[in-house]
Amino acid sequence: MAIGAPCYIHGYSEDEAVRLADQARTLADLLHHDTRYASGSLVLEAGCGTGAQTREIAGRCPGISLVSVDLSAASLRGAKARGLATDLVRGEIAALPFRDESFDHVFVCFVLEHLADPEGALVALRRLLRTGGTITLIEGDHGSCYYHPATPAAASAWGALVSAQQAIGGDPLIGRRLYPLVTGAGFADVAVSLRQVYADESLPGVQDGFVQRTIVPMVEGVREPNAALGLVDSATFEQGLADLRATGGPGGTFCYTFFRATGVKRG
Ligand SMILES: C[S@@+](CC[C@H](N)C(=O)[O-])C[C@H]1O[C@@H](n2cnc3c(N)ncnc32)[C@H](O)[C@@H]1O
């Protein structure tokens, strides 16, 4: 895929950078409690965006060196402006400018879902790992989402999110495919674990950080693609957004599952 290939549905606005930061903060322990790289390791982060997950990894793994890459120059500038101190490199995941076997570990979070050829990207990343090095991947799966109250309009708006991403070649249901993708790319010892987020009003921090600040803005972000593709009429879409907001308020519940996969490069 060429640099700038139009697979990235969420865009590069300041609102999206804030959403990614809120998401990273809210999910940090759930996603990363078992992510540890030994001091002295050289870690490649592919698809760093504005560095929301980079900060979590760097904070949990003292003494590592991180090289963070993204195809968006604007995101890399945003990462720098937010004080990210890691090496930042612009590049396309499938064609990064590094020698074979350069890295001890590769980390990828919320990126494969946007690629037209995720297995090809994993093969390319495997080339950059030393033998014995590991890859860690974290992805969502929009088919894993359920909530209360479950209204038809909320389902329509959520469906528009899925369809809009599929329409430009992404896979918003990629979580369930991680195991076959990672094994298919040649990694060994592949292990997948599920990370479930659940929010109700006894968990106001999760309702606010995940439902109101992560999920609702993500759906809101496809308002224009939804209209351009003629997926859901705008009144239903707006009602669906309001209904999704209500799932993160009094009496509401929301549940979503992330997938985390690890694999090792053997010979
Ligand atoms: C949802 S953002 C995730 C950013 C970050 N990992 C996080 O979770 O906050 C996806 C990022 O992947 C980048 N990206 C998408 N396709 C890419 C590609 N082919 N090569 C490099 N970066 C890519 C986008 O530019 C975007 O910054």
The ligand as an SDF file (V2000), in Angstrom:
LIG
                    3D

 27 29  0  0  0  0  0  0  0  0999 V2000
   -6.2120    4.6330   15.3510 C   0  0  0  0  0  0  0  0  0  0  0  0
   -4.6350    5.3670   15.0740 S   0  0  0  0  0  0  0  0  0  0  0  0
   -3.7720    4.6080   16.4070 C   0  0  0  0  0  0  0  0  0  0  0  0
   -2.6000    5.4090   16.8580 C   0  0  0  0  0  0  0  0  0  0  0  0
   -1.9810    4.8600   18.1380 C   0  0  0  0  0  0  0  0  0  0  0  0
   -1.4560    3.5320   17.9450 N   0  0  0  0  0  0  0  0  0  0  0  0
   -2.9830    4.8820   19.2750 C   0  0  0  0  0  0  0  0  0  0  0  0
   -3.5720    3.8400   19.5730 O   0  0  0  0  0  0  0  0  0  0  0  0
   -3.1920    5.9580   19.8340 O   0  0  0  0  0  0  0  0  0  0  0  0
   -3.9680    4.5170   13.6760 C   0  0  0  0  0  0  0  0  0  0  0  0
   -2.6780    5.1130   13.1710 C   0  0  0  0  0  0  0  0  0  0  0  0
   -2.1210    4.2160   12.1980 O   0  0  0  0  0  0  0  0  0  0  0  0
   -1.5430    4.9930   11.1750 C   0  0  0  0  0  0  0  0  0  0  0  0
   -1.4550    4.1890    9.9570 N   0  0  0  0  0  0  0  0  0  0  0  0
   -2.4900    3.6930    9.2410 C   0  0  0  0  0  0  0  0  0  0  0  0
   -2.0240    3.0040    8.1960 N   0  0  0  0  0  0  0  0  0  0  0  0
   -0.6680    3.0480    8.2670 C   0  0  0  0  0  0  0  0  0  0  0  0
    0.3770    2.5290    7.4630 C   0  0  0  0  0  0  0  0  0  0  0  0
    0.0830    1.8160    6.3730 N   0  0  0  0  0  0  0  0  0  0  0  0
    1.6590    2.7700    7.8150 N   0  0  0  0  0  0  0  0  0  0  0  0
    1.9420    3.5170    8.9270 C   0  0  0  0  0  0  0  0  0  0  0  0
    0.9850    4.0300    9.7260 N   0  0  0  0  0  0  0  0  0  0  0  0
   -0.3060    3.8020    9.4100 C   0  0  0  0  0  0  0  0  0  0  0  0
   -2.4590    6.1770   11.0140 C   0  0  0  0  0  0  0  0  0  0  0  0
   -1.8110    7.2560   10.3780 O   0  0  0  0  0  0  0  0  0  0  0  0
   -2.8440    6.4550   12.4500 C   0  0  0  0  0  0  0  0  0  0  0  0
   -1.9900    7.4000   13.0390 O   0  0  0  0  0  0  0  0  0  0  0  0
  1  2  1  0
  2  3  1  0
  2 10  1  0
  3  4  1  0
  4  5  1  0
  5  6  1  0
  5  7  1  0
  7  8  2  0
  7  9  1  0
 10 11  1  0
 11 12  1  0
 11 26  1  0
 12 13  1  0
 13 14  1  0
 13 24  1  0
 14 15  1  0
 14 23  1  0
 15 16  2  0
 16 17  1  0
 17 18  1  0
 17 23  2  0
 18 19  1  0
 18 20  2  0
 20 21  1  0
 21 22  2  0
 22 23  1  0
 24 25  1  0
 24 26  1  0
 26 27  1  0
M  CHG  2   2   1   9  -1
M  END
$$$$
